[in-house]
């Protein structure tokens, strides 16, 4: 060690733009790599979302990126509305900047968006045994849904995932309630979209 500290990078969240789309695909490929270490090679090698699919999220204002100091995206999140709830479609962080709170900042940004739109909950589908999937979301207030609790839209998403071959490993739907009373408190605690 030479006693010098690494420069601190400040990341910012902003809406994704058309110019970011190819970079988002690169982020997805990088973010998938750790799945190979868990023996989930087909997940690691899965194609990223298509440019057309990403463009639709961007055009609908439901895609955000986390950028470094040079405004280069290093992570992204795609949101949707499914059966009247916010739905986390995808959050991916480039492997070079994982474990720095970037994914959590994007998740919190999306939760703020859901509250602003007065959506009662956030849902998602995820692997139950992957540490940065189900257990991670449990730590952030999500709970697993029993099959009978799944809404029609979530059942459709799960059917598409099964058809795509994602169910080689256990997957489930999760939900986090967004109580109306906490909306103001959330804004007071997180007034900025900048973080380190």
C-alpha positions as CSV (number, residue, x, y, z in Angstrom):
1,X,0.0,0.0,0.0
2,X,1.3,3.4,-0.8
3,X,-1.0,5.3,1.5
4,X,-2.9,7.0,-1.3
5,X,-6.6,6.6,-1.3
6,X,-8.7,5.8,-4.3
7,X,-10.6,8.8,-5.7
8,X,-14.2,8.7,-4.7
9,X,-16.6,8.4,-7.6
10,X,-20.0,10.0,-7.3
11,X,-22.7,8.3,-9.2
12,X,-25.9,10.0,-10.4
13,X,-29.2,8.6,-11.4
14,X,-30.9,10.1,-14.5
15,X,-33.4,8.9,-17.1
16,X,-32.0,6.6,-19.7
17,X,-31.6,8.0,-23.2
18,X,-31.6,6.5,-26.7
19,X,-27.9,7.0,-26.9
20,X,-27.4,4.7,-23.9
21,X,-29.1,1.6,-25.3
22,X,-26.1,-0.3,-26.6
23,X,-24.3,0.5,-23.3
24,X,-27.2,-1.0,-21.4
25,X,-26.8,-4.2,-23.3
26,X,-23.1,-4.3,-22.4
27,X,-24.0,-3.7,-18.7
28,X,-26.4,-6.6,-18.9
29,X,-23.8,-8.9,-20.3
30,X,-21.3,-7.9,-17.6
31,X,-23.9,-8.2,-14.8
32,X,-24.8,-11.7,-15.9
33,X,-21.3,-13.0,-15.5
34,X,-21.4,-13.8,-11.8
35,X,-24.2,-16.3,-12.4
36,X,-21.7,-18.6,-14.1
37,X,-19.9,-18.9,-10.8
38,X,-23.1,-20.4,-9.4
39,X,-23.3,-22.9,-12.2
40,X,-26.1,-20.9,-13.9
41,X,-24.3,-20.7,-17.2
42,X,-27.4,-20.3,-19.3
43,X,-28.4,-17.2,-17.3
44,X,-24.9,-15.8,-17.6
45,X,-24.9,-16.3,-21.3
46,X,-28.5,-15.1,-21.9
47,X,-29.0,-12.4,-24.5
48,X,-29.6,-8.9,-23.1
49,X,-32.9,-7.1,-23.8
50,X,-33.2,-6.1,-27.4
51,X,-32.6,-2.5,-28.4
52,X,-36.3,-2.2,-29.3
53,X,-37.4,-3.5,-25.9
54,X,-35.0,-1.1,-24.1
55,X,-36.1,1.8,-26.4
56,X,-39.8,1.2,-25.3
57,X,-38.9,1.6,-21.6
58,X,-36.9,4.8,-22.4
59,X,-39.7,6.3,-24.5
60,X,-42.2,5.5,-21.7
61,X,-40.0,7.2,-19.0
62,X,-39.5,3.9,-17.2
63,X,-35.7,3.4,-17.6
64,X,-33.1,4.9,-15.4
65,X,-29.3,4.7,-15.4
66,X,-26.7,5.3,-12.8
67,X,-23.7,7.2,-14.3
68,X,-20.2,7.8,-13.2
69,X,-18.5,11.2,-13.1
70,X,-18.2,11.3,-16.9
71,X,-22.0,10.5,-17.4
72,X,-21.2,7.0,-18.6
73,X,-23.9,4.5,-17.5
74,X,-22.7,1.8,-15.2
75,X,-26.1,0.4,-14.1
76,X,-29.7,0.5,-15.2
77,X,-33.2,-0.2,-14.0
78,X,-36.3,-0.9,-16.0
79,X,-39.8,-0.4,-14.5
80,X,-43.3,-1.2,-15.6
81,X,-46.8,-1.1,-14.2
82,X,-48.4,-4.6,-13.8
83,X,-51.9,-4.9,-12.5
84,X,-51.8,-1.5,-10.9
85,X,-48.5,-2.0,-9.1
86,X,-45.0,-0.8,-10.0
87,X,-43.0,-3.8,-11.4
88,X,-39.2,-4.0,-11.3
89,X,-38.5,-5.6,-14.7
90,X,-34.7,-5.5,-14.5
91,X,-31.9,-4.0,-12.5
92,X,-28.3,-4.6,-13.6
93,X,-25.0,-3.3,-12.4
94,X,-21.7,-3.6,-14.4
95,X,-19.5,-6.2,-12.7
96,X,-16.7,-3.6,-12.3
97,X,-18.8,-1.5,-9.9
98,X,-20.9,-4.1,-8.1
99,X,-21.3,-3.9,-4.3
100,X,-21.1,-0.1,-4.0
101,X,-24.8,0.5,-3.4
102,X,-25.5,1.4,-7.0
103,X,-28.3,-1.2,-7.4
104,X,-29.8,-0.2,-4.1
105,X,-29.8,3.5,-5.1
106,X,-31.6,2.6,-8.4
107,X,-34.1,0.5,-6.4
108,X,-34.8,3.3,-4.0
109,X,-35.2,5.7,-7.0
110,X,-37.8,3.4,-8.5
111,X,-39.6,3.1,-5.2
112,X,-39.7,6.9,-5.1
113,X,-41.2,7.0,-8.6
114,X,-43.8,4.4,-7.6
115,X,-44.8,6.5,-4.6
116,X,-45.0,9.7,-6.8
117,X,-47.4,7.8,-9.1
118,X,-49.4,6.6,-6.0
119,X,-48.8,2.9,-6.8
120,X,-49.6,0.8,-3.8
121,X,-46.7,-1.8,-4.2
122,X,-43.7,-2.9,-6.1
123,X,-43.5,-6.4,-7.5
124,X,-40.7,-8.4,-9.1
125,X,-39.7,-11.9,-10.1
126,X,-36.4,-13.3,-9.0
127,X,-34.3,-16.3,-8.2
128,X,-34.9,-17.4,-4.6
129,X,-31.4,-18.8,-3.8
130,X,-29.1,-16.3,-5.5
131,X,-27.7,-14.0,-2.7
132,X,-28.1,-10.8,-4.8
133,X,-31.6,-11.8,-5.8
134,X,-34.3,-13.1,-3.4
135,X,-32.3,-12.7,-0.2
136,X,-31.2,-9.1,-1.2
137,X,-34.8,-8.1,-1.9
138,X,-36.0,-9.6,1.4
139,X,-33.5,-7.2,3.1
140,X,-35.2,-4.4,1.3
141,X,-38.7,-5.1,2.5
142,X,-40.0,-7.5,-0.2
143,X,-41.7,-10.7,0.7
144,X,-42.3,-13.8,-1.4
145,X,-45.8,-14.3,-2.8
146,X,-47.6,-17.6,-2.5
147,X,-48.9,-18.8,-5.9
148,X,-52.5,-17.8,-5.0
149,X,-51.3,-14.2,-4.3
150,X,-49.9,-13.7,-7.8
151,X,-51.9,-11.3,-9.9
152,X,-52.8,-12.2,-13.5
153,X,-50.0,-10.0,-14.9
154,X,-47.4,-11.7,-12.6
155,X,-48.6,-15.1,-13.7
156,X,-48.1,-14.0,-17.3
157,X,-44.6,-12.8,-16.6
158,X,-43.8,-16.1,-14.8
159,X,-45.2,-18.1,-17.8
160,X,-43.0,-16.2,-20.1
161,X,-40.0,-16.8,-17.9
162,X,-40.7,-20.5,-17.8
163,X,-41.0,-20.6,-21.6
164,X,-37.7,-18.8,-21.8
165,X,-36.0,-21.5,-19.7
166,X,-35.4,-19.4,-16.6
167,X,-37.0,-21.9,-14.3
168,X,-34.0,-24.3,-14.3
169,X,-33.5,-22.8,-10.8
170,X,-36.1,-21.8,-8.3
171,X,-37.8,-18.5,-9.1
172,X,-40.7,-16.6,-7.3
173,X,-42.7,-13.4,-7.3
174,X,-42.0,-10.8,-4.6
175,X,-43.9,-7.8,-3.4
176,X,-43.2,-4.7,-1.2
177,X,-46.1,-2.6,0.0
178,X,-45.7,1.1,-0.2
179,X,-47.8,2.6,2.6
180,X,-49.2,6.1,1.7
181,X,-48.1,7.5,5.1
182,X,-44.4,7.0,4.3
183,X,-44.4,9.0,1.1
184,X,-43.5,12.3,2.7
185,X,-40.9,10.8,5.0
186,X,-39.2,9.0,2.1
187,X,-38.8,12.3,0.2
188,X,-37.3,14.0,3.4
189,X,-34.8,11.2,3.8
190,X,-33.7,11.0,0.2
191,X,-33.8,14.5,-1.3
192,X,-31.1,13.9,-3.9
193,X,-30.3,11.4,-6.5
194,X,-26.6,11.7,-6.0
195,X,-24.6,9.2,-4.0
196,X,-21.1,7.9,-3.5
